Amino acid sequence: MKFYGVRRGRTPGVFDSWDACRKQVVKFPGAEYKAFPTREEASAYVSGTEKILENTKTISSNSTIAIWVDGSCFPQSDGSLRIGWGLLVKQDGEEVYRAKDNDIPPEAVEHRNVAGEIFGILKALQWCQAQGITEVTLYYDYQGLESWATGAWRAKLPFTQSYAHAVKASGISIHWIKVKAHSGNPENEIVDQLAKEAANSP
């Protein structure tokens, strides 16, 4: 069981579930929160008196990983589509990784910019697996990305079915948070730009 300390949010304090914590921090400007293995550590974090003991982790690094993804699509005069994806990873609020590319397979092109967003998530999960990360908070702006992965929406096409399977098979616990596209969120603007740059790359 994890305990979530909210130092800055709608109601600061210690919460014993992610859903309870999420209500305090989602869309709250400058929210500060972390997950801890014990209530005492979470309380210390909230009060600002936490201590890091030698050889003791007060927080799992997995719970502090935040990922933003986006995709972009540009129709060409010849009828083709140029699609790119971008991703940004932060740990404890500090950027640790970013990537972009336009390596979208032919069977995914019909999904346009959503194909880019899906590839952004898949690439992010691959990176997490390589780093040994098992829990992330993932920010996205198209509902299907979460709904296909969780089964709330039925994935009817081969590409979305493959995506849903890959997310489930990744072994990574994902806290999904939907953000409004082009709303001024700094991280979302970064991945939007990365995706556009990738789409327009040779």
N, CA and C atoms as a LAMMPS dump frame, in Angstrom:
ITEM: TIMESTEP
0
ITEM: NUMBER OF ATOMS
606
ITEM: BOX BOUNDS ff ff ff
-5.0000000000000000e+02 5.0000000000000000e+02
-5.0000000000000000e+02 5.0000000000000000e+02
-5.0000000000000000e+02 5.0000000000000000e+02
ITEM: ATOMS id mol type element x y z
1 1 1 N 0.84 -1.197 0
2 1 2 C 0 0 0
3 1 3 C 0.872 1.243 0
4 2 1 N 0.457 2.254 -0.724
5 2 2 C 1.197 3.505 -0.775
6 2 3 C 0.394 4.627 -0.131
7 3 1 N 1.125 5.611 0.365
8 3 2 C 0.509 6.795 0.941
9 3 3 C 0.986 7.997 0.139
10 4 1 N 0.066 8.844 -0.217
11 4 2 C 0.376 9.983 -1.075
12 4 3 C 0.364 11.27 -0.257
13 5 1 N 1.507 11.934 -0.235
14 5 2 C 1.612 13.195 0.468
15 5 3 C 1.421 14.344 -0.496
16 6 1 N 0.47 15.22 -0.224
17 6 2 C 0.219 16.398 -1.054
18 6 3 C 0.697 17.614 -0.287
19 7 1 N 1.819 18.147 -0.731
20 7 2 C 2.384 19.327 -0.068
21 7 3 C 1.714 20.598 -0.573
22 8 1 N 1.392 20.592 -1.866
23 8 2 C 0.715 21.739 -2.461
24 8 3 C -0.403 21.209 -3.356
25 9 1 N -1.64 21.531 -3.041
26 9 2 C -2.787 21.071 -3.806
27 9 3 C -4.047 21.712 -3.249
28 10 1 N -5.189 21.233 -3.709
29 10 2 C -6.444 21.816 -3.23
30 10 3 C -6.582 21.633 -1.717
31 11 1 N -6.258 20.43 -1.239
32 11 2 C -6.267 20.158 0.198
33 11 3 C -4.989 19.402 0.551
34 12 1 N -3.966 20.083 1.071
35 12 2 C -2.723 19.402 1.46
36 12 3 C -2.994 18.36 2.537
37 13 1 N -2.209 17.287 2.513
38 13 2 C -2.376 16.251 3.523
39 13 3 C -1.903 14.91 3.008
40 14 1 N -2.249 13.858 3.718
41 14 2 C -1.852 12.492 3.359
42 14 3 C -3.089 11.721 2.921
43 15 1 N -2.973 11.045 1.792
44 15 2 C -4.094 10.288 1.241
45 15 3 C -3.651 8.846 0.991
46 16 1 N -4.575 7.903 1.2
47 16 2 C -4.198 6.496 1.093
48 16 3 C -4.585 5.849 -0.227
49 17 1 N -4.928 6.676 -1.231
50 17 2 C -5.196 6.137 -2.564
51 17 3 C -4.826 7.17 -3.607
52 18 1 N -4.479 6.678 -4.807
53 18 2 C -4.121 7.599 -5.89
54 18 3 C -5.332 8.439 -6.295
55 19 1 N -6.529 7.833 -6.303
56 19 2 C -7.723 8.576 -6.708
57 19 3 C -7.965 9.769 -5.792
58 20 1 N -7.768 9.557 -4.492
59 20 2 C -7.968 10.646 -3.534
60 20 3 C -6.918 11.736 -3.745
61 21 1 N -5.677 11.3 -3.986
62 21 2 C -4.603 12.256 -4.232
63 21 3 C -4.842 13.02 -5.522
64 22 1 N -5.263 12.29 -6.532
65 22 2 C -5.465 12.887 -7.857
66 22 3 C -6.449 14.051 -7.818
67 23 1 N -7.501 13.933 -7.006
68 23 2 C -8.501 14.993 -6.911
69 23 3 C -7.894 16.288 -6.367
70 24 1 N -6.813 16.17 -5.618
71 24 2 C -6.194 17.353 -5.009
72 24 3 C -5.167 18.023 -5.928
73 25 1 N -4.624 17.265 -6.893
74 25 2 C -3.485 17.795 -7.642
75 25 3 C -3.722 17.99 -9.133
76 26 1 N -4.656 17.231 -9.722
77 26 2 C -4.875 17.347 -11.161
78 26 3 C -5.419 18.729 -11.5
79 27 1 N -4.773 19.392 -12.439
80 27 2 C -5.147 20.738 -12.897
81 27 3 C -4.984 21.786 -11.805
82 28 1 N -4.192 21.459 -10.775
83 28 2 C -3.875 22.451 -9.747
84 28 3 C -2.487 23.011 -10.059
85 29 1 N -2.378 24.305 -10.379
86 29 2 C -1.086 24.886 -10.771
87 29 3 C -0.008 24.689 -9.707
88 30 1 N 1.141 24.149 -10.121
89 30 2 C 2.266 23.992 -9.212
90 30 3 C 2.076 22.929 -8.154
91 31 1 N 1.234 21.953 -8.423
92 31 2 C 0.983 20.895 -7.438
93 31 3 C 2.275 20.173 -7.066
94 32 1 N 2.423 19.842 -5.784
95 32 2 C 3.585 19.106 -5.295
96 32 3 C 3.081 17.907 -4.507
97 33 1 N 3.473 16.716 -4.952
98 33 2 C 3.007 15.502 -4.282
99 33 3 C 3.953 14.347 -4.577
100 34 1 N 3.988 13.387 -3.674
101 34 2 C 4.826 12.206 -3.835
102 34 3 C 4.164 11.016 -3.158
103 35 1 N 4.59 9.824 -3.553
104 35 2 C 4.096 8.597 -2.939
105 35 3 C 5.167 8.03 -2.008
106 36 1 N 4.72 7.486 -0.869
107 36 2 C 5.632 6.933 0.128
108 36 3 C 5.128 5.572 0.595
109 37 1 N 6.024 4.736 1.086
110 37 2 C 5.62 3.42 1.582
111 37 3 C 4.955 3.462 2.951
112 38 1 N 5.162 4.561 3.713
113 38 2 C 4.549 4.646 5.041
114 38 3 C 3.859 6.003 5.214
115 39 1 N 2.853 6.014 6.094
116 39 2 C 2.122 7.257 6.376
117 39 3 C 3.035 8.279 7.058
118 40 1 N 3.961 7.788 7.883
119 40 2 C 4.86 8.694 8.605
120 40 3 C 5.735 9.499 7.637
121 41 1 N 6.255 8.813 6.632
122 41 2 C 7.1 9.503 5.651
123 41 3 C 6.296 10.5 4.841
124 42 1 N 5.069 10.123 4.49
125 42 2 C 4.214 11.032 3.738
126 42 3 C 3.896 12.276 4.566
127 43 1 N 3.626 12.083 5.853
128 43 2 C 3.325 13.208 6.745
129 43 3 C 4.532 14.13 6.881
130 44 1 N 5.718 13.518 6.966
131 44 2 C 6.941 14.314 7.084
132 44 3 C 7.163 15.143 5.822
133 45 1 N 6.84 14.543 4.688
134 45 2 C 6.984 15.273 3.417
135 45 3 C 6.041 16.475 3.387
136 46 1 N 4.797 16.265 3.798
137 46 2 C 3.812 17.342 3.78
138 46 3 C 4.232 18.477 4.702
139 47 1 N 4.802 18.121 5.857
140 47 2 C 5.198 19.143 6.837
141 47 3 C 6.574 19.73 6.557
142 48 1 N 7.282 19.111 5.579
143 48 2 C 8.597 19.628 5.218
144 48 3 C 9.707 19.182 6.146
145 49 1 N 9.475 18.113 6.914
146 49 2 C 10.486 17.652 7.874
147 49 3 C 11.034 16.273 7.522
148 50 1 N 10.831 15.862 6.255
149 50 2 C 11.276 14.528 5.89
150 50 3 C 12.799 14.414 5.95
151 51 1 N 13.27 13.212 6.293
152 51 2 C 14.697 12.934 6.346
153 51 3 C 14.988 11.718 5.473
154 52 1 N 16.059 11.778 4.74
155 52 2 C 16.465 10.657 3.913
156 52 3 C 17.571 9.906 4.641
157 53 1 N 17.263 8.713 5.104
158 53 2 C 18.24 7.928 5.841
159 53 3 C 19.169 7.194 4.884
160 54 1 N 20.376 6.998 5.295
161 54 2 C 21.349 6.301 4.476
162 54 3 C 20.85 4.901 4.135
163 55 1 N 20.968 4.558 2.849
164 55 2 C 20.545 3.253 2.335
165 55 3 C 19.048 3.005 2.488
166 56 1 N 18.275 4.065 2.675
167 56 2 C 16.829 3.919 2.796
168 56 3 C 16.143 4.855 1.817
169 57 1 N 15.295 4.285 0.985
170 57 2 C 14.537 5.106 0.044
171 57 3 C 13.237 5.538 0.708
172 58 1 N 13.015 6.833 0.777
173 58 2 C 11.769 7.32 1.347
174 58 3 C 10.672 7.324 0.298
175 59 1 N 11.025 7.167 -0.957
176 59 2 C 10.04 7.194 -2.022
177 59 3 C 10.529 6.342 -3.173
178 60 1 N 9.64 5.609 -3.76
179 60 2 C 9.99 4.825 -4.934
180 60 3 C 10.149 5.764 -6.118
181 61 1 N 11.248 5.635 -6.826
182 61 2 C 11.47 6.503 -7.984
183 61 3 C 10.378 6.307 -9.019
184 62 1 N 9.767 5.128 -9.026
185 62 2 C 8.724 4.863 -10.011
186 62 3 C 7.542 5.823 -9.876
187 63 1 N 7.231 6.208 -8.659
188 63 2 C 6.037 7.009 -8.442
189 63 3 C 6.243 8.479 -8.767
190 64 1 N 7.453 8.873 -9.105
191 64 2 C 7.724 10.281 -9.38
192 64 3 C 7.95 10.537 -10.866
193 65 1 N 7.729 9.53 -11.693
194 65 2 C 7.952 9.675 -13.123
195 65 3 C 6.694 10.209 -13.805
196 66 1 N 6.837 11.313 -14.527
197 66 2 C 5.73 11.912 -15.273
198 66 3 C 6.104 11.963 -16.746
199 67 1 N 5.174 11.56 -17.598
200 67 2 C 5.431 11.486 -19.037
201 67 3 C 4.357 12.256 -19.793
202 68 1 N 4.784 13.036 -20.765
203 68 2 C 3.872 13.731 -21.67
204 68 3 C 4.125 13.223 -23.086
205 69 1 N 3.074 13.023 -23.855
206 69 2 C 3.214 12.564 -25.242
207 69 3 C 2.306 13.375 -26.151
208 70 1 N 2.678 13.437 -27.432
209 70 2 C 1.802 14.072 -28.416
210 70 3 C 2.171 13.566 -29.798
211 71 1 N 1.235 13.746 -30.729
212 71 2 C 1.46 13.368 -32.112
213 71 3 C 1.058 14.509 -33.028
214 72 1 N 1.58 14.494 -34.247
215 72 2 C 1.277 15.554 -35.193
216 72 3 C 1.182 14.969 -36.59
217 73 1 N 0.295 15.537 -37.404
218 73 2 C 0.077 15.028 -38.764
219 73 3 C -0.064 16.189 -39.738
220 74 1 N 0.669 16.113 -40.846
221 74 2 C 0.623 17.146 -41.875
222 74 3 C 0.309 16.519 -43.233
223 75 1 N -0.897 16.768 -43.776
224 75 2 C -1.238 16.265 -45.113
225 75 3 C -0.348 16.925 -46.17
226 76 1 N 0.082 16.148 -47.143
227 76 2 C 0.94 16.651 -48.206
228 76 3 C 0.147 16.83 -49.502
229 77 1 N 0.695 17.608 -50.412
230 77 2 C 0.001 17.903 -51.67
231 77 3 C -0.247 16.66 -52.51
232 78 1 N 0.574 15.627 -52.316
233 78 2 C 0.392 14.402 -53.09
234 78 3 C -0.576 13.424 -52.423
235 79 1 N -1.2 13.876 -51.341
236 79 2 C -2.171 13.03 -50.663
237 79 3 C -1.583 12.207 -49.529
238 80 1 N -0.265 12.217 -49.396
239 80 2 C 0.375 11.461 -48.316
240 80 3 C 0.296 12.241 -47.001
241 81 1 N 0.657 11.579 -45.929
242 81 2 C 0.631 12.197 -44.607
243 81 3 C 2.004 12.09 -43.958
244 82 1 N 2.441 13.181 -43.341
245 82 2 C 3.678 13.164 -42.574
246 82 3 C 3.281 13.201 -41.101
247 83 1 N 3.66 12.142 -40.372
248 83 2 C 3.232 11.985 -38.98
249 83 3 C 4.457 11.868 -38.069
250 84 1 N 4.41 12.532 -36.943
251 84 2 C 5.51 12.462 -35.984
252 84 3 C 5.002 12.307 -34.567
253 85 1 N 5.885 11.901 -33.671
254 85 2 C 5.545 11.791 -32.256
255 85 3 C 6.626 12.462 -31.418
256 86 1 N 6.245 12.857 -30.218
257 86 2 C 7.201 13.439 -29.284
258 86 3 C 6.863 13.011 -27.874
259 87 1 N 7.873 12.893 -27.035
260 87 2 C 7.639 12.537 -25.638
261 87 3 C 8.619 13.265 -24.733
262 88 1 N 8.184 13.492 -23.518
263 88 2 C 8.988 14.169 -22.502
264 88 3 C 8.818 13.433 -21.185
265 89 1 N 9.931 13.154 -20.5
266 89 2 C 9.885 12.464 -19.218
267 89 3 C 10.513 13.353 -18.148
268 90 1 N 9.816 13.484 -17.026
269 90 2 C 10.349 14.238 -15.895
270 90 3 C 10.339 13.364 -14.642
271 91 1 N 11.353 13.547 -13.818
272 91 2 C 11.412 12.87 -12.523
273 91 3 C 11.619 13.928 -11.452
274 92 1 N 10.711 13.938 -10.484
275 92 2 C 10.745 14.98 -9.44
276 92 3 C 10.763 16.374 -10.048
277 93 1 N 10.058 16.543 -11.162
278 93 2 C 9.951 17.854 -11.786
279 93 3 C 11.101 18.231 -12.69
280 94 1 N 12.125 17.375 -12.786
281 94 2 C 13.28 17.664 -13.621
282 94 3 C 13.267 16.785 -14.878
283 95 1 N 13.514 17.4 -16.026
284 95 2 C 13.53 16.635 -17.265
285 95 3 C 14.678 15.622 -17.261
286 96 1 N 14.355 14.383 -17.623
287 96 2 C 15.377 13.346 -17.684
288 96 3 C 15.49 12.729 -19.076
289 97 1 N 14.479 12.957 -19.916
290 97 2 C 14.529 12.347 -21.248
291 97 3 C 13.496 12.999 -22.152
292 98 1 N 13.852 13.155 -23.413
293 98 2 C 12.898 13.57 -24.434
294 98 3 C 13.288 12.904 -25.747
295 99 1 N 12.31 12.667 -26.591
296 99 2 C 12.588 12.004 -27.858
297 99 3 C 11.516 12.383 -28.881
298 100 1 N 11.84 12.184 -30.148
299 100 2 C 10.885 12.445 -31.231
300 100 3 C 11.305 11.628 -32.447
301 101 1 N 10.348 11.313 -33.302
302 101 2 C 10.669 10.595 -34.539
303 101 3 C 9.415 10.543 -35.413
304 102 1 N 9.594 10.036 -36.623
305 102 2 C 8.463 9.893 -37.549
306 102 3 C 8.403 8.476 -38.109
307 103 1 N 8.838 7.51 -37.308
308 103 2 C 8.903 6.111 -37.735
309 103 3 C 7.549 5.41 -37.591
310 104 1 N 6.541 5.944 -38.262
311 104 2 C 5.183 5.409 -38.201
312 104 3 C 5.007 4.37 -39.316
313 105 1 N 4.612 3.142 -38.981
314 105 2 C 4.458 2.115 -40.014
315 105 3 C 3.259 2.403 -40.913
316 106 1 N 3.276 1.913 -42.133
317 106 2 C 2.199 2.184 -43.102
318 106 3 C 0.806 1.84 -42.581
319 107 1 N 0.682 0.746 -41.826
320 107 2 C -0.637 0.324 -41.357
321 107 3 C -1.231 1.259 -40.311
322 108 1 N -0.415 2.171 -39.792
323 108 2 C -0.898 3.084 -38.758
324 108 3 C -1.233 4.472 -39.292
325 109 1 N -0.837 4.751 -40.527
326 109 2 C -0.967 6.102 -41.087
327 109 3 C -2.407 6.593 -41.087
328 110 1 N -3.356 5.696 -41.311
329 110 2 C -4.758 6.107 -41.381
330 110 3 C -5.24 6.74 -40.08
331 111 1 N -4.536 6.493 -39.001
332 111 2 C -4.929 7.058 -37.709
333 111 3 C -4.406 8.484 -37.516
334 112 1 N -3.663 8.972 -38.491
335 112 2 C -3.174 10.355 -38.511
336 112 3 C -2.414 10.71 -37.228
337 113 1 N -2.738 11.837 -36.594
338 113 2 C -1.951 12.273 -35.439
339 113 3 C -2.092 11.325 -34.239
340 114 1 N -3.201 10.583 -34.175
341 114 2 C -3.372 9.616 -33.083
342 114 3 C -2.304 8.526 -33.175
343 115 1 N -1.911 8.177 -34.397
344 115 2 C -0.829 7.206 -34.574
345 115 3 C 0.45 7.72 -33.926
346 116 1 N 0.695 9.02 -34.08
347 116 2 C 1.871 9.615 -33.458
348 116 3 C 1.795 9.564 -31.945
349 117 1 N 0.608 9.849 -31.402
350 117 2 C 0.45 9.824 -29.952
351 117 3 C 0.631 8.405 -29.406
352 118 1 N 0.087 7.433 -30.127
353 118 2 C 0.237 6.039 -29.706
354 118 3 C 1.706 5.637 -29.706
355 119 1 N 2.418 6.013 -30.768
356 119 2 C 3.835 5.669 -30.822
357 119 3 C 4.619 6.383 -29.734
358 120 1 N 4.216 7.605 -29.392
359 120 2 C 4.869 8.305 -28.293
360 120 3 C 4.745 7.522 -26.993
361 121 1 N 3.553 6.981 -26.732
362 121 2 C 3.346 6.19 -25.52
363 121 3 C 4.156 4.904 -25.571
364 122 1 N 4.125 4.208 -26.7
365 122 2 C 4.856 2.949 -26.81
366 122 3 C 6.36 3.159 -26.634
367 123 1 N 6.887 4.227 -27.206
368 123 2 C 8.316 4.528 -27.066
369 123 3 C 8.643 4.895 -25.619
370 124 1 N 7.735 5.624 -24.981
371 124 2 C 7.95 5.998 -23.581
372 124 3 C 7.969 4.766 -22.685
373 125 1 N 7.059 3.832 -22.946
374 125 2 C 7.015 2.616 -22.133
375 125 3 C 8.265 1.758 -22.358
376 126 1 N 8.753 1.73 -23.591
377 126 2 C 9.995 1.001 -23.869
378 126 3 C 11.15 1.607 -23.085
379 127 1 N 11.193 2.926 -23.039
380 127 2 C 12.254 3.609 -22.286
381 127 3 C 12.137 3.272 -20.795
382 128 1 N 10.911 3.283 -20.273
383 128 2 C 10.694 2.966 -18.867
384 128 3 C 11.144 1.54 -18.553
385 129 1 N 10.83 0.619 -19.442
386 129 2 C 11.239 -0.772 -19.235
387 129 3 C 12.763 -0.871 -19.169
388 130 1 N 13.444 -0.137 -20.046
389 130 2 C 14.908 -0.168 -20.064
390 130 3 C 15.494 0.422 -18.786
391 131 1 N 14.744 1.345 -18.161
392 131 2 C 15.213 1.986 -16.928
393 131 3 C 14.743 1.257 -15.67
394 132 1 N 13.944 0.215 -15.845
395 132 2 C 13.428 -0.494 -14.683
396 132 3 C 12.298 0.231 -13.977
397 133 1 N 11.646 1.137 -14.672
398 133 2 C 10.549 1.915 -14.095
399 133 3 C 9.241 1.142 -14.253
400 134 1 N 8.48 1.036 -13.186
401 134 2 C 7.261 0.228 -13.228
402 134 3 C 5.979 1.012 -12.96
403 135 1 N 6.097 2.291 -12.687
404 135 2 C 4.899 3.102 -12.421
405 135 3 C 5.114 4.52 -12.929
406 136 1 N 4.147 5.049 -13.673
407 136 2 C 4.276 6.391 -14.227
408 136 3 C 2.929 7.106 -14.19
409 137 1 N 3.005 8.42 -14.281
410 137 2 C 1.822 9.242 -14.53
411 137 3 C 1.947 9.74 -15.962
412 138 1 N 0.946 9.466 -16.769
413 138 2 C 1.034 9.768 -18.193
414 138 3 C -0.011 10.814 -18.569
415 139 1 N 0.472 11.918 -19.143
416 139 2 C -0.395 13.014 -19.563
417 139 3 C -0.631 12.931 -21.065
418 140 1 N -1.885 13.011 -21.47
419 140 2 C -2.244 12.845 -22.875
420 140 3 C -3.427 13.758 -23.186
421 141 1 N -3.742 13.95 -24.482
422 141 2 C -4.859 14.835 -24.804
423 141 3 C -5.941 14.192 -25.673
424 142 1 N -5.824 12.895 -25.977
425 142 2 C -6.879 12.204 -26.725
426 142 3 C -7.386 11.029 -25.898
427 143 1 N -8.69 11.009 -25.625
428 143 2 C -9.258 10.042 -24.685
429 143 3 C -9.019 8.589 -25.074
430 144 1 N -8.97 8.311 -26.368
431 144 2 C -8.782 6.934 -26.811
432 144 3 C -7.503 6.303 -26.308
433 145 1 N -6.491 7.096 -26.069
434 145 2 C -5.212 6.552 -25.607
435 145 3 C -5.377 5.814 -24.287
436 146 1 N -6.153 6.38 -23.387
437 146 2 C -6.432 5.71 -22.114
438 146 3 C -7.506 4.646 -22.283
439 147 1 N -8.583 5.005 -22.979
440 147 2 C -9.744 4.111 -23.045
441 147 3 C -9.457 2.809 -23.78
442 148 1 N -8.658 2.844 -24.834
443 148 2 C -8.277 1.602 -25.512
444 148 3 C -7.406 0.739 -24.594
445 149 1 N -6.481 1.407 -23.9
446 149 2 C -5.535 0.673 -23.057
447 149 3 C -6.218 0.028 -21.858
448 150 1 N -7.23 0.695 -21.306
449 150 2 C -7.904 0.175 -20.119
450 150 3 C -9.087 -0.724 -20.452
451 151 1 N -9.483 -0.722 -21.72
452 151 2 C -10.622 -1.531 -22.12
453 151 3 C -11.95 -0.814 -22.038
454 152 1 N -11.933 0.471 -21.653
455 152 2 C -13.171 1.251 -21.605
456 152 3 C -13.755 1.41 -23.002
457 153 1 N -12.882 1.525 -23.988
458 153 2 C -13.286 1.515 -25.386
459 153 3 C -12.789 0.219 -26.013
460 154 1 N -13.599 -0.367 -26.859
461 154 2 C -13.175 -1.574 -27.557
462 154 3 C -12.265 -1.184 -28.72
463 155 1 N -11.071 -1.736 -28.749
464 155 2 C -10.138 -1.489 -29.85
465 155 3 C -10.564 -2.373 -31.017
466 156 1 N -11.087 -1.761 -32.071
467 156 2 C -11.672 -2.517 -33.168
468 156 3 C -10.703 -2.767 -34.32
469 157 1 N -9.689 -1.919 -34.449
470 157 2 C -8.758 -2.042 -35.569
471 157 3 C -7.446 -2.692 -35.125
472 158 1 N -6.766 -3.365 -36.034
473 158 2 C -5.521 -4.067 -35.677
474 158 3 C -4.502 -3.18 -34.968
475 159 1 N -4.36 -1.936 -35.423
476 159 2 C -3.351 -1.06 -34.827
477 159 3 C -3.698 -0.705 -33.388
478 160 1 N -4.959 -0.362 -33.14
479 160 2 C -5.354 -0.013 -31.764
480 160 3 C -5.38 -1.256 -30.871
481 161 1 N -5.718 -2.405 -31.457
482 161 2 C -5.671 -3.65 -30.694
483 161 3 C -4.241 -3.97 -30.267
484 162 1 N -3.31 -3.779 -31.198
485 162 2 C -1.899 -4.023 -30.904
486 162 3 C -1.401 -3.069 -29.827
487 163 1 N -1.855 -1.819 -29.902
488 163 2 C -1.472 -0.813 -28.909
489 163 3 C -1.971 -1.212 -27.519
490 164 1 N -3.251 -1.565 -27.432
491 164 2 C -3.831 -1.934 -26.147
492 164 3 C -3.103 -3.13 -25.539
493 165 1 N -2.783 -4.105 -26.374
494 165 2 C -2.064 -5.288 -25.889
495 165 3 C -0.67 -4.91 -25.388
496 166 1 N 0.016 -4.036 -26.135
497 166 2 C 1.381 -3.643 -25.763
498 166 3 C 1.406 -2.914 -24.431
499 167 1 N 0.409 -2.062 -24.185
500 167 2 C 0.356 -1.334 -22.918
501 167 3 C 0.141 -2.305 -21.762
502 168 1 N -0.798 -3.228 -21.93
503 168 2 C -1.073 -4.201 -20.873
504 168 3 C 0.124 -5.116 -20.624
505 169 1 N 0.805 -5.478 -21.717
506 169 2 C 1.935 -6.403 -21.602
507 169 3 C 3.202 -5.734 -21.076
508 170 1 N 3.197 -4.407 -21.009
509 170 2 C 4.411 -3.69 -20.592
510 170 3 C 4.749 -3.931 -19.128
511 171 1 N 3.74 -4.264 -18.328
512 171 2 C 3.971 -4.459 -16.903
513 171 3 C 4.111 -3.162 -16.133
514 172 1 N 3.805 -2.042 -16.779
515 172 2 C 3.944 -0.729 -16.146
516 172 3 C 2.583 -0.229 -15.689
517 173 1 N 2.504 0.185 -14.442
518 173 2 C 1.277 0.757 -13.905
519 173 3 C 1.188 2.223 -14.335
520 174 1 N 0.09 2.581 -14.999
521 174 2 C -0.053 3.931 -15.549
522 174 3 C -1.194 4.67 -14.877
523 175 1 N -0.912 5.866 -14.387
524 175 2 C -1.937 6.783 -13.899
525 175 3 C -2.219 7.744 -15.045
526 176 1 N -3.384 7.633 -15.649
527 176 2 C -3.711 8.431 -16.831
528 176 3 C -4.299 9.781 -16.438
529 177 1 N -3.781 10.852 -17.027
530 177 2 C -4.328 12.184 -16.778
531 177 3 C -4.515 12.897 -18.119
532 178 1 N -5.757 13.219 -18.426
533 178 2 C -6.068 13.899 -19.69
534 178 3 C -5.868 15.401 -19.534
535 179 1 N -5.195 15.997 -20.487
536 179 2 C -4.98 17.442 -20.488
537 179 3 C -5.583 18.029 -21.755
538 180 1 N -5.994 19.257 -21.693
539 180 2 C -6.563 19.922 -22.855
540 180 3 C -5.446 20.348 -23.8
541 181 1 N -5.583 19.978 -25.06
542 181 2 C -4.552 20.313 -26.052
543 181 3 C -4.472 21.823 -26.258
544 182 1 N -3.256 22.302 -26.465
545 182 2 C -3.01 23.712 -26.785
546 182 3 C -3.629 24.656 -25.743
547 183 1 N -3.493 24.271 -24.474
548 183 2 C -4.073 25.076 -23.399
549 183 3 C -3.016 25.855 -22.627
550 184 1 N -1.778 25.813 -23.125
551 184 2 C -0.719 26.555 -22.463
552 184 3 C 0.087 25.755 -21.47
553 185 1 N -0.227 24.466 -21.306
554 185 2 C 0.566 23.619 -20.419
555 185 3 C 1.979 23.501 -20.988
556 186 1 N 3.014 23.897 -20.242
557 186 2 C 4.378 23.942 -20.783
558 186 3 C 4.864 22.608 -21.343
559 187 1 N 4.644 21.535 -20.595
560 187 2 C 5.123 20.231 -21.056
561 187 3 C 4.364 19.766 -22.298
562 188 1 N 3.054 20.044 -22.317
563 188 2 C 2.267 19.647 -23.476
564 188 3 C 2.695 20.431 -24.713
565 189 1 N 3.064 21.674 -24.51
566 189 2 C 3.542 22.488 -25.634
567 189 3 C 4.876 21.958 -26.158
568 190 1 N 5.711 21.466 -25.249
569 190 2 C 7.014 20.917 -25.656
570 190 3 C 6.82 19.685 -26.527
571 191 1 N 5.981 18.74 -26.089
572 191 2 C 5.807 17.518 -26.878
573 191 3 C 5.065 17.802 -28.178
574 192 1 N 4.193 18.79 -28.166
575 192 2 C 3.516 19.193 -29.402
576 192 3 C 4.538 19.673 -30.421
577 193 1 N 5.496 20.49 -29.963
578 193 2 C 6.536 21.001 -30.853
579 193 3 C 7.461 19.885 -31.324
580 194 1 N 7.802 18.969 -30.421
581 194 2 C 8.653 17.836 -30.8
582 194 3 C 7.981 17.005 -31.882
583 195 1 N 6.681 16.753 -31.722
584 195 2 C 5.945 15.956 -32.708
585 195 3 C 5.898 16.658 -34.061
586 196 1 N 5.713 17.971 -34.047
587 196 2 C 5.683 18.725 -35.295
588 196 3 C 7.044 18.689 -35.993
589 197 1 N 8.103 18.854 -35.208
590 197 2 C 9.441 18.802 -35.776
591 197 3 C 9.729 17.429 -36.389
592 198 1 N 9.295 16.389 -35.689
593 198 2 C 9.521 15.037 -36.187
594 198 3 C 8.738 14.792 -37.465
595 199 1 N 7.5 15.257 -37.507
596 199 2 C 6.651 15.045 -38.686
597 199 3 C 7.261 15.708 -39.915
598 200 1 N 7.903 16.834 -39.699
599 200 2 C 8.466 17.587 -40.819
600 200 3 C 9.92 17.228 -41.116
601 201 1 N 10.464 16.255 -40.377
602 201 2 C 11.845 15.839 -40.61
603 201 3 C 11.893 14.9 -41.817
604 202 1 N 13.044 14.837 -42.516
605 202 2 C 13.19 13.933 -43.665
606 202 3 C 12.996 12.481 -43.251
